[in-house]
Amino acid sequence: MNEKFTKLAEQAGLEIKQDGAGYEYYKAWPEDLQKFAESIVRECCQMANERIQHNNPHDCILVLDIKEHFDIEPECGCVRGTKECKFHLGAGK
């Protein structure tokens, strides 16, 4: 696994093990695997926001779609297209 994925895996709580032949593998509980997957999605979303939004602290529409698809709450905690967040009001599908 590349260095970035290894770092995210360790942060999510996955354990690096070695088999008898010296090969590394990861041991994880389902909740740790979910944390790992979410961290990958969040990092990709952060990159998209930085390139699309520049200094705007809210998630862009593309990122909201991605987070909604993976059932990850937006950073502002809003539900897209509702009155909970003035920035995203009316941004629904």
PENORRA-V852523 format. One record per run of one state. SS is the DSSP state (~ for helix, > for strand, _ for the rest). FROM is the first residue (numbers start at 0). TO is the last residue. If there is no record, write none. Layout:
# PENORRA-V852523
((SS:FROM:TO) (SS:FROM:TO))
This chain:
# PENORRA-V852523
((_:0:1) (~:2:10) (_:11:13) (>:14:17) (_:18:22) (>:23:26) (_:27:28) (~:29:52) (_:53:59) (~:60:68) (_:69:92))
